[in-house]
Every structure is written in C-alpha cells, then in structure tokens.
C-alpha cells in the first residue's frame, strides 16, 4: 500500500505552507507583530526567521494600519506579503487600508494593479479569551467586492488554501479559528498541493436537513450530526470554507436534496455572515424548502464574556446545534 499521510495539527499545516511557499518563491515575505524570533504568538511562523532571515520575516510595530498599509505597498511593487494580524480584534485600525485600498485597487486601476497579499487572522473565542481576543469579523470583510475571504477548518485545507491564497493575484483575508490550532488534527500530504478558493465541500452526507457552517463550529456540527444519526436524523454537513467568492451551487444542491437548511456560526446573530446564506436560500431555493431557514449563532452581546458560565452561554456547542437540528427535523 501507499505511505500513510502524516497527521498534522492545524497550526503545523499552516507552518508548513509558509515554509514551502517562501522556499518556492523568494518574493514571499512575512510581516506582523512577533512573527520573527518568537515565531508568532500561536507559533504559526516558527522557524521562518531562522531559515529566511530578517529581510523576509519582519517584526513590525504594534500598528495594524501600517502592517497592512506596508503590505499593500509591497504587493504593488513586486513582493507577495503575508501579513499577520495577531488577533482579529485588532484588525479594525486596518479596515480602511483593507477595504478602501487593497480591495478596490484592481477595480480603480482598470485592472492594471493587483494587490497579491494574504492577511492572516486568528479569530473566534477560545477558553478565557474574553472581550478583546475573541471577535468573529468575517461579515465586515465578506461584504466587500474585491476581497476573498476564506476560513478553512481542516489541516488539509489550511495548508492547501494558504498556498492558493499566496498564489492568488488579489488580496485574501485568511481566517484561522484559534481553537483549531492545537485541537484539530488531520492528514496533510508532504508535497505541494493547493485547494482552490471557492468551492464548498460536503463533509457528511445526509437526507433530512442541510447544515452549513465553517471554522470551529463546523467541528461542533459534525459531532452533533453524529449524535443526531443515532436518533434517526441524517444531517448533511456542508463546510462553506470560502465565504467570498461563495459556492452557491453546492449550497443550493444540498437544500434541493434535504429540503431544510440550518446555518451555524459563532458571530453575533444579527447581520452575521449566516444572514447572507439564509437570504440566498430563501430567494433561490424557496420551492425546495419544507421548513423555515434557521440560523443558530452567538447572542447579540458586545463580546464573549470572561466568566466561565457566561462563556458557555455564548458559545455555539454541539448540544445547542443538536437542539436546533431536532427542532428543524421535526418541523
């Protein structure tokens, strides 16, 4: 038989992608807070400084607008920067640079200038990360044409999509749910491969209802689907994984098959990314539906509370997903 693929943690798959892409293309540079000697606060950029030196692995000041602004300048002048924002919560000073400059450059230059850059962002709640280190920011950026927004949930996708993002001619916001770094493991091929930025993927086949998710909640959803199956409810779990561009076909095909849709995400419910999926399904799959399009999302409070019981109250876990699955299945 063939050699077994190595099992890697999510964080190691990302680390490997950096090493391979910097090895492959000397235009690729990494910049951000603590990405050099320290190897990043989550260890994603470990070993890069030693291997490629300070010319290509730059520790920056604590100033997100300049991290992204400098990266845009680099990208316009022949480099391919990977800019790390230490936590999603701190990306907001760079909003103007990302939304008004990076995303619009190709359009406003009539196609003459692209901004080939990746902005890597750890997002979402982990144990005790509370108000200022837990935000989900995808809805703000997925709203903007000209940006690609991806949120891989497996080590295989993390490596393949990061490599695809580095090679993409336009800016890519690359979201890494921080709970996945060390908790999620999976098979990752040794060699070079990419995962295209666009297609969604069905992670579990089912006939009773379609569940759409991405990032950490996808793993909670798969666990809930397993329990639901023991109760005779077959949940089809779809990993959206690329929020923009969105793979409408896979989503609508799944709803046509199961006739029910549940959308699960960690962000605040109101105006979250899941609302776009709900609108799409209501508009384009109306005739297929045998029940309301349902969303399960975080409550509308300004942040994840620090207190343990309140943190649990905020989080979307498999128990809450199972409850929503039962409700929709029996509708």
N, C-alpha and C positions, 0 to 999 in steps of 0.2 A: 504493500500500500504506500500512498504518498506520505511525506513527512507531515506530522501534525503541526498545525499552525500554532505559534506561541500565543498564550493567553496574556494579554496586557491590560493594565489598568487604563482608564480613560486618560489620566494625566500623562502616562508613559507613551500612549499612542500619539498624543499631541507633541510631546517632546521629540519623538522620533520624526514626525513630519517636519518640524523645524530643522532638525539636523540634515535630513535628506534634501529639503528644498534649498538650504543655504549651501550645501555641498554641490548641488546640481546647477545653481545659478548664482554667480557672485554678485549680482545686482540686489539680491535679497538681503535686507538689513532688518534688525530688530531694535525697537526703542521703547522705553517706558520706565516706570519707577521700579527700581530694584531688579531689573531683568538681567543685569550683568553679573557681577561677582556673586550676588545672592542666589541668582537663578530663578527669580520671581518669588512672590510670597507663597504661591502654591507649588512652586518647583517646576513649572512648565518649561522654563527656558534654561534649565540646569545643563551645565556643560558647554553651552554655546560660547560664553565669554572665553573660556579656556581654549576652545577649538578655533574660534574665528577672530578673537581679539576685539579691542575696544573700537576699532574702525567700523566694525559691522554689528556690534552689540552695545548699544548706547544707554547708559543710565541717565535718565532725564531729571530735571527738577520736578517738584510737585505742582505741575501746571498742565492740566489736560488740554486746554485750548492750544497751548504751544506744542504739546506732544502730537496732536492731530494736525495742527497747522504746519509744523515742520514736516510731518509725514506727507502731507499734500504737496508741499514744495519739492520734496524728494521724488515723489511719484511723477510729478510733471517734468522732472529733469533726469529721467532715465533710471532711477532706482525703483525697487519694489519693496516698500517698507511694510513690516508687520508691527503695528503699534499696539502695545498692551495697555489697556486701562485697568488699573489694579482691582477696582470693584465697579460694577455697573453704576452704583450710586454716585460715583464721582465723574461720570461721563458728561453730565449736564453742562459744565463750563465749555465743553467742546461742541455743543449742539449746533451752534452757528457754523462752525467750521465743517461739520459733517453734512448738515442739511443744506446750507446755503452755498458752500463751495464744492466739497467733494461730490455730492450727489448731482449737482447741476452743471459741473464743468463740461461734460461731453455735449450736453444739450446747448449750452450757451456758446460753445466754441464751434457749433455746427459740425461736431464730430472730429474736430482737429486735435483736441486734447482729451486723453482719458486720464483717470486717476487710478492706476493699478495698485491699490493698497488694501491691506486687511487690518481691521480694528478688532482685536480680540478682547472679549469682555466676560469676566466671571460674573454671573448674575444669580438671583434667586436666594431663598432662605436656607441656611444651614443651622446647626444647633447653636443657639445663643448669638446669632449674628445681628439680630435686632434691627432697629430702625434704619441705621445708616450703612448697612452692609448686606442688604437682602433684597434690594429692589429688582423687579422684573420691568425691563424698559422696552421690550420689543415693539409694543404698539406705537410708540412715538416714531420709531425709525422705519417700521414696515409701511407706514403711511406715505413715505416719500419716494416718488419715482426716481430712478437713477441709483438707488441703493439696493444691493442684495442683502437679505437678512436670513441667516441660517442658524439653526440650533440643533446640532447633531446629538443623538442620545446614546450612541454606542461607540466603543473604542474604534471599531472598523470605520464607521462614518466620520469620527473625529479626525482620524488620520487622512482618510481619502478626501473629505470635504475641505480640510485645511489646505491640502496640496492643490485642490481645484481652485480654492479661493486665491491662493498666491499667484496662480497662473491666469486668473481672470483679468481681463483688461479694465475692469471697473471696480469701484470700491465695494468691499464686502464687510458687513458687520457680522462678526463670528461670535455667537453666544455660547458660553460654556457654563452649564449649571454647576455651581461649585460643590454640590453634594455628590456629583458623579465622579469627581476627580479620583477619589480613592475607594469608592464603594462599587463602581461599575467596572466589571472586567469582561473581556471578550476576545475572540480570535482576531488577530491582526496579521496579515501577510507580511513577511520580511521585506519584500521588494517594493518596487514602485507601482502604485495604482492610484487612481483618483475616483471619487464618487461625484457624479455631476450635480451641480447646484440647480435644483428644480424639482425633480421627481420626488413625490411622497412614496412611502413603502408600507404595504400591509404586513404588520408584524405577527398578526394572528388572524386566521380566517374564522368567520362566524356568520350566522344567518339571521340572528334575532335583532341585533341593533349594531350600528356603527359607532365606534368611539374614536374621536380624533384628539390627539394630544401631541406633545413634543417635550423634549428636555426631561427633567426628573419625573414629572407627573406621568410620563409615558410608562415608566417602570412601575409606578404605583398602579397604573391602569392595567398593565399586563398581569400583575398579581391579583387584582380584583377580578379580572376576566377568568382566571384560573378557578377562583372560588365560585364564581357565577356558573361556570360549567358544571360544577358538582350539584348545582341547584337546577340544572337543565336549561340554563340561559347561555346561548352561544354568542359571545360578543366578538365582533370583528374589530381589532385594534389597528388603527392607522397612524403611523408616525408621520406627521406633517413634515418635519425636519427642515424644510425650506419654506420660510414664511413669505418671502418675496424673492424671485417670482413664485407664485403659488400654483401647485399642480391641481388645477380644478378637476381635470378628467378623473384622476384616481379617487378623489373625494366623492364626486357625483356618481361614479360607477359603484362605489361601496354603498351609498344610500339607495341606489336603484335596486341593489341586491337585498338589503336588510329592511328598508322602508322606515328606519328610525335613526335619529342622529343625536349623539351626546358629545358635547365639546368640553374638554377638561383642560384648564390651565391655571397656573398659580397666581398670576397677576390679579389685581383688583378686578372685579367682575365688570364694573361699569366702563364701557368704552374700551374694553380689552381686545386683544387680537382675536379672541374667540368670537367676538361680535361680528367680525367680518366673515368668518366661516359660517356663522348662523345666517347672516343675510344672504350669502351666496346660495346656501342650501334652500332657504325659503323661496328665493327667487327662481332658481334654476332646477330644483328637484321637487317642486310643490306637488306635482301629480304622484310622485313616488312615496310621499310621506303618509304614514299611518299613525302619527303622533306628533306632538309639538317638538320643535327643535329645542333641545335643552342645553343649558350651559351650567357647568359646575366650576366655580372659580373662587378666588380669595375674596374675603369680605371687603367692603369699602371702608377700610380704616387706613390712615396715612402710612402705616408701616407695620412690619411684623413685630409684635410685642416681644419684650425680652423675657418676661415671666414665662416659665415653662408651660403652665396650663393654658395660658393665652396664646403661646406659640402653637401649641397643639390645636387650639381652636381655629387659628388662622390657616394652618396647613391643609393642603388637599392630600389626604392619605387614602389607602385602599379601602378602608371602611366607608368613608364618605362616598367614594366612587361606586362601591358595591350598592350602597343605599340608592344612589341615583340610577344605577343600572336596573335594579329591581323595579323602581318606580316607573321607569320608561318601558321596560319589557312588559309590565302588566297593564300598561295604559290601554 
